Amino acid sequence: MFAHIFNYRLKCLLRDKSTIFWTIAFPLILATFFRLAFSNLGSQEVFKVIDIAVVYDLQYQEDQYFRLALDEASTGDSRLFNITVATAEDAQKLLDENLIKGYITVDTQIKLVVKESGLSQNIIKSFIDNYLQTVAAASTILRNNPSNQQEVIKSLADRENYIKEVSGTDAEPKTMLNYFYSLIAMACFYGGFFGMRETTDIQANISTLAARINVAPVHKLKAFLYSLCAALLIHSIEMLALLGFMHYVLKIDFGYRAGFVVLTTIIGSIAGVLMGALISATVKKSEGLKVAAILTISMLGSFLTGMMFQDMKYIVAQNVPVLSYINPINLLTDALYSLYYYDNLSRYFLNMAFLSVFTILATFGTYLILRRRKYASL
């Protein structure tokens, strides 16, 4: 009996072109557009050496310490500036033609001339402020205690950085990945259309097909479970195809825990199908209203997890953190990112624990609703 119902539902679901489109074709198309739109997103985060100019005049020639500071800031692979020494007229011309971000003049006080404000201009200003503060501090020390001249010069030459950048992982943070991980989570919960179809086709008050199934000599819940297995198989294969397309065609990085990624996606697929079943069992109206409910919940969950506006994920986490734990799409997205970014799996298991609780509740909720539903006549 299981094989008969399973094969029958498998054929029925594969012939449902609308459901197949939304559960596999639409995510594939969206992933392709995401790749085209976000391919250069990470390149803007790379620091570029800043082009500046320095006015060459008598004051600049006499200020040997400032010249030394500029030489250090414009030397080596990790330099801040590319410096052009020019006259005041040439420096202004370079600035007008947008060939430099600003130019420096050494008068009674060091000044910065810029055409517009921005990150590069702020970096130049910070460099000048840091130099002036250092000079003022050194002058005060030498004025109060001239005998410490050698120590002051030595400390300035061997300045130590007491701040050390420590990463909790070997993975490189990538802003773009959250969009693709949230897309995978959304596609998993689009499996709700399969769950809705299975629940709808077993409620005799909605369709004539469901009425015939209810009068058949097979327990209603057994028929539902057998049919649900077919839906889960189809959607799991669709999600694995989506993962393969993203990784091998779009070159999306999932980290080195491929087995966990596949397992997480399959669990997300199961959660999505069961969510659709629960919604369909709860909403007693037409099929169109059920579809609208699944779309609303899926898209709202995707929005809150940062699929349309990346900062929304962090806004929710800071202001309404409880939403991060009751939104299954966010749990799935965060689980995938945890596998990529963190060496420790504690955050991943926390997300999966909450997602498992959601799946169990959806399963029992659907079971209780369908079990108690009776019909006066068919």
Backbone torsions as a table, in degrees:
resi	resn	phi	psi	omega
1	MET	NA	-40.6	180.0
2	PHE	-59.8	-47.2	-177.2
3	ALA	-62.5	-38.4	-179.0
4	HIS	-64.9	-50.3	-179.2
5	ILE	-65.8	-40.7	-179.4
6	PHE	-60.7	-49.4	-179.2
7	ASN	-65.4	-37.9	179.6
8	TYR	-63.2	-47.7	-179.1
9	ARG	-68.7	-34.1	178.4
10	LEU	-59.7	-45.4	179.7
11	LYS	-67.0	-40.5	-179.7
12	CYS	-63.2	-44.1	-177.4
13	LEU	-69.2	-38.0	179.9
14	LEU	-68.3	-22.3	178.7
15	ARG	-87.0	-8.5	179.5
16	ASP	-82.5	89.5	-173.0
17	LYS	-63.9	-35.7	-178.8
18	SER	-63.6	-47.0	179.7
19	THR	-65.6	-41.4	179.3
20	ILE	-62.2	-38.8	179.8
21	PHE	-62.8	-49.9	-174.8
22	TRP	-71.2	-25.8	-176.5
23	THR	-91.5	-19.3	179.4
24	ILE	-134.0	-47.4	-176.5
25	ALA	-66.2	-45.7	-179.2
26	PHE	-62.0	-47.2	176.3
27	PRO	-60.6	-36.7	178.1
28	LEU	-64.2	-44.6	178.9
29	ILE	-63.8	-44.7	-179.4
30	LEU	-64.2	-39.6	177.8
31	ALA	-62.5	-39.1	178.3
32	THR	-64.5	-43.8	178.1
33	PHE	-65.3	-38.5	177.2
34	PHE	-59.8	-43.5	-179.1
35	ARG	-63.7	-40.6	178.9
36	LEU	-67.9	-36.9	-175.9
37	ALA	-78.6	-35.1	-172.0
38	PHE	-108.1	12.1	-175.9
39	SER	-62.8	-30.3	-178.9
40	ASN	-106.0	15.3	-175.8
41	LEU	-65.1	-40.6	-177.9
42	GLY	-76.8	-20.7	-176.6
43	SER	-68.6	-24.2	-179.4
44	GLN	-75.3	-12.6	-179.1
45	GLU	-86.8	-8.2	-178.7
46	VAL	-81.1	131.7	-179.8
47	PHE	-72.7	135.6	176.8
48	LYS	-113.6	139.1	179.5
49	VAL	-59.7	136.7	-173.1
50	ILE	-91.1	130.0	176.8
51	ASP	-87.2	121.9	177.8
52	ILE	-135.3	170.3	176.1
53	ALA	-130.2	154.3	176.5
54	VAL	-125.9	130.7	-179.7
55	VAL	-73.3	123.4	-178.5
56	TYR	-90.2	107.4	177.9
57	ASP	-145.0	-173.1	-176.4
58	LEU	-63.3	-41.1	-179.8
59	GLN	-63.0	-38.8	179.3
60	TYR	-66.6	-39.6	179.4
61	GLN	-65.2	-34.4	-176.0
62	GLU	-81.3	-22.7	-178.1
63	ASP	-88.7	81.4	-174.8
64	GLN	-69.3	-30.3	-179.1
65	TYR	-69.8	-39.1	178.2
66	PHE	-68.7	-37.4	176.5
67	ARG	-62.1	-39.8	178.9
68	LEU	-64.7	-40.7	178.7
69	ALA	-64.1	-40.9	177.8
70	LEU	-66.3	-38.0	178.4
71	ASP	-62.5	-41.9	179.4
72	GLU	-67.0	-35.7	-178.5
73	ALA	-78.0	-10.0	-178.1
74	SER	-119.5	20.6	-178.4
75	THR	-123.6	141.1	175.9
76	GLY	94.7	172.7	-178.2
77	ASP	-70.8	-26.9	-178.5
78	SER	-100.2	27.6	-177.1
79	ARG	-68.7	155.9	177.7
80	LEU	-88.1	-38.7	-168.4
81	PHE	-126.4	152.1	160.3
82	ASN	-107.2	114.5	-169.7
83	ILE	-104.9	134.1	172.5
84	THR	-115.7	123.5	177.3
85	VAL	-91.5	122.9	-173.8
86	ALA	-148.8	170.4	173.7
87	THR	-74.7	169.0	-179.0
88	ALA	-61.8	-38.9	-179.5
89	GLU	-67.2	-43.5	-179.6
90	ASP	-67.9	-37.4	179.1
91	ALA	-63.8	-42.0	178.9
92	GLN	-65.9	-36.0	178.8
93	LYS	-66.5	-41.3	177.7
94	LEU	-62.1	-38.5	179.6
95	LEU	-68.3	-42.1	179.6
96	ASP	-63.2	-32.3	-179.1
97	GLU	-89.2	6.4	178.1
98	ASN	61.2	29.3	176.9
99	LEU	-87.1	-16.8	176.2
100	ILE	-134.8	160.7	178.9
101	LYS	-86.5	-18.7	-179.6
102	GLY	173.9	168.5	175.9
103	TYR	-135.5	155.0	-173.1
104	ILE	-112.0	136.5	173.8
105	THR	-117.9	138.2	179.5
106	VAL	-106.7	98.3	178.7
107	ASP	-113.5	-145.0	173.1
108	THR	-61.4	-23.6	174.5
109	GLN	-140.6	142.3	-179.9
110	ILE	-70.7	129.3	-176.5
111	LYS	-126.5	151.3	177.2
112	LEU	-115.9	129.7	177.9
113	VAL	-112.4	123.7	-179.1
114	VAL	-129.8	163.8	179.4
115	LYS	-99.9	-29.2	-179.5
116	GLU	-152.1	165.6	178.9
117	SER	-94.9	154.2	-179.8
118	GLY	173.0	-176.5	-177.1
119	LEU	-63.6	-44.5	-178.6
120	SER	-62.1	-43.1	179.8
121	GLN	-64.3	-36.9	177.8
122	ASN	-66.6	-35.9	178.2
123	ILE	-66.2	-42.8	178.2
124	ILE	-62.1	-44.2	179.8
125	LYS	-62.8	-40.6	179.1
126	SER	-64.7	-38.3	178.1
127	PHE	-62.2	-45.5	-179.4
128	ILE	-65.4	-44.2	179.6
129	ASP	-61.2	-41.1	179.3
130	ASN	-63.9	-40.6	178.2
131	TYR	-64.5	-45.3	-179.2
132	LEU	-64.4	-38.3	177.6
133	GLN	-65.5	-39.7	179.2
134	THR	-65.3	-43.5	179.0
135	VAL	-62.6	-43.1	-179.9
136	ALA	-63.4	-42.1	179.7
137	ALA	-65.2	-43.5	-179.9
138	ALA	-64.8	-39.5	180.0
139	SER	-64.8	-39.9	179.3
140	THR	-64.9	-42.6	179.8
141	ILE	-64.0	-45.6	-178.3
142	LEU	-68.6	-33.2	179.0
143	ARG	-68.5	-37.9	-179.5
144	ASN	-82.2	-28.6	-177.8
145	ASN	-147.1	82.1	-176.6
146	PRO	-61.6	-22.3	-177.7
147	SER	-69.1	-15.0	-178.8
148	ASN	-91.7	19.7	-175.4
149	GLN	-59.3	-45.6	-177.6
150	GLN	-64.8	-40.2	180.0
151	GLU	-65.9	-39.4	178.8
152	VAL	-64.1	-45.8	-179.6
153	ILE	-62.2	-41.1	-179.6
154	LYS	-65.9	-41.8	-179.7
155	SER	-66.9	-33.8	176.8
156	LEU	-70.3	-34.8	-179.4
157	ALA	-74.3	-31.6	-177.5
158	ASP	-113.9	53.8	-178.1
159	ARG	-70.0	130.0	-178.7
160	GLU	-100.3	144.5	175.8
161	ASN	-100.1	116.2	-176.3
162	TYR	-91.4	3.9	178.0
163	ILE	-108.5	125.5	-179.0
164	LYS	-119.6	129.5	179.1
165	GLU	-81.5	122.6	-179.0
166	VAL	-122.7	126.6	179.7
167	SER	-101.7	137.7	178.6
168	GLY	-81.2	3.1	-177.2
169	THR	-155.3	161.1	176.1
170	ASP	-88.4	-9.4	-178.0
171	ALA	-77.3	146.3	178.4
172	GLU	-87.4	124.4	179.7
173	PRO	-64.3	132.8	-178.5
174	LYS	-131.2	118.5	-179.3
175	THR	-61.9	-35.0	-173.9
176	MET	-65.0	-30.4	-171.6
177	LEU	-62.8	-33.5	-177.7
178	ASN	-60.7	-33.3	178.6
179	TYR	-64.4	-43.1	-177.7
180	PHE	-74.2	-36.9	177.6
181	TYR	-66.5	-39.3	176.9
182	SER	-68.5	-30.8	175.5
183	LEU	-65.4	-42.0	177.0
184	ILE	-61.5	-43.5	179.6
185	ALA	-63.2	-42.4	178.4
186	MET	-62.3	-42.8	179.4
187	ALA	-63.7	-36.3	176.6
188	CYS	-60.2	-42.1	-177.0
189	PHE	-84.4	-9.0	167.3
190	TYR	-70.8	-13.6	171.6
191	GLY	-62.1	-12.3	174.9
192	GLY	-57.6	-24.3	177.5
193	PHE	-65.7	-35.7	175.8
194	PHE	-67.2	-44.9	178.2
195	GLY	-61.2	-39.2	177.8
196	MET	-63.2	-42.2	-178.8
197	ARG	-62.3	-42.9	-178.3
198	GLU	-67.4	-40.2	179.9
199	THR	-70.1	-39.8	179.2
200	THR	-63.1	-40.5	-176.3
201	ASP	-76.6	4.1	176.3
202	ILE	-120.2	0.5	177.8
203	GLN	-98.5	108.6	-170.5
204	ALA	-64.8	-20.2	-178.6
205	ASN	-85.5	1.4	-177.4
206	ILE	-107.5	-41.0	-176.9
207	SER	-141.5	156.6	178.1
208	THR	-69.2	-31.5	176.9
209	LEU	-61.2	-44.3	179.4
210	ALA	-64.7	-35.5	178.2
211	ALA	-63.2	-41.7	179.0
212	ARG	-66.6	-37.8	178.7
213	ILE	-63.9	-37.5	-177.4
214	ASN	-70.6	-26.8	179.4
215	VAL	-92.2	-3.5	178.0
216	ALA	-71.6	152.0	-177.9
217	PRO	-77.7	46.8	177.7
218	VAL	-132.4	135.8	178.9
219	HIS	-57.3	133.8	-174.6
220	LYS	-58.7	-44.9	-177.3
221	LEU	-69.8	-33.6	175.8
222	LYS	-65.0	-43.9	177.7
223	ALA	-61.5	-38.8	179.0
224	PHE	-65.1	-44.4	-179.2
225	LEU	-65.4	-41.5	178.5
226	TYR	-62.7	-42.6	179.2
227	SER	-66.7	-37.3	-179.7
228	LEU	-63.7	-32.9	177.6
229	CYS	-62.3	-38.7	177.7
230	ALA	-65.0	-42.6	178.7
231	ALA	-63.5	-42.0	179.8
232	LEU	-65.8	-38.0	179.0
233	LEU	-63.9	-48.1	-178.6
234	ILE	-61.9	-46.9	-176.1
235	HIS	-70.1	-34.9	177.0
236	SER	-63.2	-41.9	177.5
237	ILE	-64.3	-39.9	176.9
238	GLU	-60.2	-43.5	-178.3
239	MET	-68.4	-36.7	176.0
240	LEU	-65.6	-36.0	176.3
241	ALA	-65.6	-39.0	177.5
242	LEU	-64.3	-42.8	177.1
243	LEU	-60.5	-46.1	179.8
244	GLY	-62.0	-40.8	178.8
245	PHE	-63.9	-43.9	179.7
246	MET	-64.3	-42.4	-174.3
247	HIS	-76.4	-47.7	-172.1
248	TYR	-89.5	-27.5	-179.1
249	VAL	-99.4	-50.5	-178.0
250	LEU	-86.7	-9.3	177.3
251	LYS	61.3	42.7	175.6
252	ILE	-82.1	132.9	-176.1
253	ASP	-85.7	120.6	176.7
254	PHE	-106.8	8.5	-178.7
255	GLY	81.7	-163.7	-174.3
256	TYR	-104.1	3.0	-179.7
257	ARG	-101.4	64.4	-174.9
258	ALA	-61.5	-39.8	-179.7
259	GLY	-61.5	-42.5	178.2
260	PHE	-66.1	-37.2	179.7
261	VAL	-63.2	-45.0	179.0
262	VAL	-63.8	-45.0	179.4
263	LEU	-61.5	-42.9	179.9
264	THR	-62.7	-41.5	-179.5
265	THR	-65.9	-39.9	178.7
266	ILE	-66.2	-41.7	176.7
267	ILE	-63.1	-39.8	176.0
268	GLY	-63.4	-36.6	177.6
269	SER	-64.2	-43.3	178.4
270	ILE	-62.2	-44.1	179.3
271	ALA	-61.7	-39.8	-179.6
272	GLY	-65.8	-45.0	179.8
273	VAL	-62.9	-43.1	-178.9
274	LEU	-70.2	-31.5	175.2
275	MET	-62.5	-44.1	178.0
276	GLY	-62.8	-37.3	178.1
277	ALA	-64.6	-41.9	179.6
278	LEU	-65.2	-43.7	179.5
279	ILE	-62.5	-43.3	-178.7
280	SER	-66.1	-36.7	179.0
281	ALA	-71.3	-31.8	-177.6
282	THR	-78.3	-44.9	-178.8
283	VAL	-80.5	116.6	-173.3
284	LYS	-94.0	0.9	-175.8
285	LYS	-86.5	-153.4	-174.0
286	SER	-71.6	166.4	178.9
287	GLU	-64.0	-34.2	178.6
288	GLY	-61.1	-38.6	178.3
289	LEU	-68.4	-35.5	177.1
290	LYS	-64.4	-44.1	178.3
291	VAL	-61.0	-43.7	179.3
292	ALA	-61.9	-38.7	179.6
293	ALA	-66.4	-42.9	179.2
294	ILE	-64.7	-44.0	179.2
295	LEU	-63.8	-42.7	-178.8
296	THR	-61.7	-48.1	-179.0
297	ILE	-65.2	-42.7	-178.8
298	SER	-65.5	-45.8	-177.6
299	MET	-71.6	-37.3	177.0
300	LEU	-64.7	-42.9	177.4
301	GLY	-63.2	-39.3	178.3
302	SER	-66.2	-39.2	178.2
303	PHE	-63.0	-44.8	-178.5
304	LEU	-68.1	-21.3	179.4
305	THR	-91.3	0.2	173.2
306	GLY	97.6	18.1	-178.4
307	MET	-71.7	-36.6	179.9
308	MET	-96.5	-30.9	-178.7
309	PHE	-141.8	105.4	-168.4
310	GLN	-57.0	-40.0	-176.7
311	ASP	-67.2	-15.9	-179.3
312	MET	-60.3	-35.5	178.9
313	LYS	-58.7	-42.2	-177.6
314	TYR	-80.4	-30.0	175.0
315	ILE	-63.1	-44.2	178.9
316	VAL	-65.0	-43.6	-177.9
317	ALA	-63.2	-33.0	-177.6
318	GLN	-84.4	-37.5	-172.2
319	ASN	-100.8	-37.5	179.4
320	VAL	-133.1	69.1	-173.6
321	PRO	-60.9	-24.7	-179.2
322	VAL	-63.1	-29.9	178.5
323	LEU	-64.6	-27.9	179.7
324	SER	-66.9	-26.0	-175.9
325	TYR	-100.2	-14.1	177.2
326	ILE	-105.7	-4.0	176.4
327	ASN	-92.5	103.8	-175.7
328	PRO	-62.6	-30.0	179.1
329	ILE	-68.1	-39.1	176.1
330	ASN	-65.9	-39.7	178.7
331	LEU	-60.1	-42.7	-179.1
332	LEU	-69.5	-42.5	178.2
333	THR	-61.8	-46.2	-178.8
334	ASP	-66.7	-33.9	177.4
335	ALA	-64.3	-43.8	178.7
336	LEU	-64.3	-41.6	179.8
337	TYR	-69.4	-33.5	177.9
338	SER	-63.7	-38.2	177.6
339	LEU	-63.8	-35.9	-179.5
340	TYR	-76.2	-45.0	-165.9
341	TYR	-94.9	-39.1	-171.6
342	TYR	-95.0	140.3	173.6
343	ASP	-75.6	-32.1	179.9
344	ASN	-88.6	137.6	-176.0
345	LEU	-95.0	9.8	-176.7
346	SER	-62.3	-43.0	179.8
347	ARG	-66.5	-37.5	178.5
348	TYR	-61.8	-48.0	-178.4
349	PHE	-66.5	-31.3	176.3
350	LEU	-64.3	-45.7	178.5
351	ASN	-62.6	-43.2	-177.7
352	MET	-69.2	-30.8	177.2
353	ALA	-64.7	-46.2	178.3
354	PHE	-64.7	-39.1	179.5
355	LEU	-66.4	-37.1	178.1
356	SER	-65.6	-40.1	177.1
357	VAL	-61.3	-43.1	177.9
358	PHE	-59.8	-43.9	-178.4
359	THR	-64.8	-42.7	179.3
360	ILE	-63.9	-43.9	179.0
361	LEU	-62.9	-41.0	178.7
362	ALA	-64.4	-37.6	-180.0
363	THR	-65.2	-50.6	-178.9
364	PHE	-68.5	-35.6	177.9
365	GLY	-62.3	-44.4	178.5
366	THR	-64.0	-43.3	-179.9
367	TYR	-60.2	-46.3	-177.6
368	LEU	-65.2	-39.6	-179.0
369	ILE	-67.5	-46.4	-178.3
370	LEU	-70.5	-33.5	-178.3
371	ARG	-65.5	-36.0	-176.0
372	ARG	-90.0	-5.1	-176.5
373	ARG	-81.5	118.8	180.0
374	LYS	-119.7	159.6	-178.9
375	TYR	-127.3	131.8	-178.9
376	ALA	-67.0	-37.6	179.4
377	SER	-154.6	153.8	179.4
378	LEU	-123.5	NA	NA
